[in-house]
């Protein structure tokens, strides 16, 4: 019975803390790739998304793939680099 009371007390505390918590803040953390060190000619231009989207970018009816700074034109998967530049 005592264990059950402690469980309920813990559940009450966790619930109270979660109700007071605000919106989560996500901070990008670089975990791989070149270090931003201009003296050694290595640059980090991130953060970039690490996901992919399937959509018809060029309007030809084929589903293309967009990922990061590039999109790939179906069905031959021709890479179009930096498609967002100038957008």
N, C-alpha and C positions, 0 to 999 in steps of 0.2 A: 504494500500500500504506500509506503514511504517513497519507493522508486517512482510510482505513478504520480505522486505529488510533485516530485522533482521534475519529472517529465513535463507536467502541465506548467510548472513555473518557468522552465526553460522555453517551452513553446510560447508562452505569454511574452517573455522578454524578447525573443526573436521576432515575434509579430510586431511588438511595439517599436523595435528598432527599424524594421522594414517599412513601417508606416511613416516614419519620420525621414527616411532616406529620400534624397532628391533624385533628379535625373542623373544617370550614370554619365561620366565623362570618359571618353576613350582617347588615349594618347598614343600616337603611332610610335612604335619602337622598332628601329632597324636591327634585324638579327642576322642578315647575311649580305653578301655583295661587297663592293668596294667601300672602303672607308673614305669619308670626305676629307681628303688631304691634298689641297691644290699644289703644295710644294712637290709632291710626288706624282702629280698629274692624275690623281684619282678623284672622281667627283661622285656625289650621291645626289641625284635630282628627285628624290622621292618625297613623300610616300606615294606609291602608285597602288591602284587597286590590285588585289590578288584574286580576281574573279573573272568570269567570262559571261558574256551575254550573247544570246542567239537572236538575231533580228535581220530584217531585210534592209541593209544600209543603202544599197544603190538602187532599190526599187525594181529589180528585175524579176521578182517572184521567188528567188532562191534565198534560203536562210543563210546569212553570213554569220561570222563569229567576230565579236569585238572583245578584246582583252587588253587591259592596260592602255598603252599609247597606240596600239596597232589594231587593224581589223583585217580579216582574211576573207577574200571574196570567193564564194562558192561557185561552181563545184570544183574548181582547180586549186582552191585555197591560196590564191595570190595574195601576198602580204602587202598591205598599204600602211607604211610607217607614219607615225605622228599625224594621224588624221585629225586630231583636235587642234593642231596649230592654226591660228587665225580664226578659230570658231568664235 
